[in-house]
Amino acid sequence: MLYRLAPLSFVFLLLFLPDQPSADHVYDQSPYVHFCRAEYFKYDEGQVKCNWAGSFDFACEIKRPNRIPIEEGSLLREPEDVGECSDGERVLKIVHY
């Protein structure tokens, strides 16, 4: 009797096992968008340094560069000038991985 149930239990396992991520899903990460003041943006030995901020307004408030760089190769495009702060300093938008 048990030998008749074995194929059914195998089908049950196939239907209800969680999906395993494939190798293609490793690279499905969305890019990050950060803003920074143009005065702090600089390339330095393969790294990009700036006062990274999650929003335009916050980039205007941060008056010092961040110590955490990103790799220059992770930039998806050149920084884009998106406006200026109330003090006249230009703000850049950076899209990167």
Phi, psi and omega in degrees: 000320181295327180296337177282333181275341183303312179298325179292321179291326177295317178297318178302315179298318180295324182285327188248006174286141178293148178294137176265136180293139178271172180296333180294332183286344180296326184260013180271023180286137177284148178288158176267149174238124177232158176240150176203157178287138183299329182294336181261351183283124176204149173269134182214103176051052177083005178237158177245128180241146180189182173262076187304131179220151182277350179215161179301311183298319180293325177298325178290330182281329183282116185256022178212152178288153177275147180276354183263109179273165169243160180287137180301326180291346181274353177291133179271336176200172179295149177302142183250129177285119185244006177143193181223154178284173179296338177272004176092356180284135181288146178243135180252147172253128181242127177249124185206167172263000000 
